[in-house]
Amino acid sequence: MSVVVHYVVRRRSRDLWRHLFAPIIGFVILGYVVVNAGFEAKTLGLSWIALGVVLLAVSYAMGRRPTLSGMRGDAPEPSAKK
């Protein structure tokens, strides 16, 4: 959903295959897998998500805002050639 919102809604991308149809197909496939997963797999997945939410809350409570490495603003500037 974030790909569709970012590229199709905000940036008005015309590359509908990569930014609309492929993410929707992936979402449908993942939805099918989750619906047909066993109880244990669903429990483990929800536990993993809950752990992530708790760790995120602790990070914010300690004043450490998490950042995503590899994003445009995080990459070091290339050194100027002499």
N, C-alpha and C positions, 0 to 999 in steps of 0.2 A: 504494500500500500504506500509506503514511503517513496518508492521509486516513481510510482504513478503520480503522486501529489507533487513531488519535486520537479520532475521533468515535464509531465503533460500539463499540469495545472499551473505551476508557477513559471516555468520557463517556456511554455507553449511549444514544446518539441513536436516536430512533424515526423519523427522517427517512431511511428506507432508500433512497429514490430518489437523493437528493443525496449521501449518505455511504457507500453501498454499491454500488448498481447502476451509477450513472454512472461512478464510478472503475473498476469492473470492465470495463465496456464500453470505456472509453478504453484500459485496459491491453491488452485483446484487440486493439483496432485498432492500437495501437503495436507490439505483438508481431508482428502480421501484416506490418506495414511493415518492421520490422527483419529478419524472416526472409526476406522477398522483396527486400531491398535488394541492390544490387550490391556486389562485393568492395571497390571504391574507396570507396563510401559507408560501409561498415562500418569500413574502415581509418581513414578520416577521423574518424568518430565515436569510435572507441576512442582515437585519438590526442588528440582534444579532451578526453575524460574523463581520460586520463593526464596531460595538461598541468594540468588542474584539481586533480588529486590532488597533483601535485608542488608547485603553488603553495600549496595548503593546508598541506602538510607544511612548506614553507619559512616560512609565516606562523607556524605553531606553534613551529618551531625558533627563530624570532626573538623569541618571546614575545608575539606579537600574535595574540590569539584573535579570529578573524573573527566579526562579528555580522551578523544579517540586519536591514536597515533595514525599517521598516514594521511590525515586530512590536509587539505590545501594549506591552511594556516599553520600547521604543526611542522611542516617540512623545512629543514634549514635552507637558507638561500644558497644557490650555487656560487662558488667562489669565482671572482672575476679573473679572466685570463689576462696575463701580463704580456 
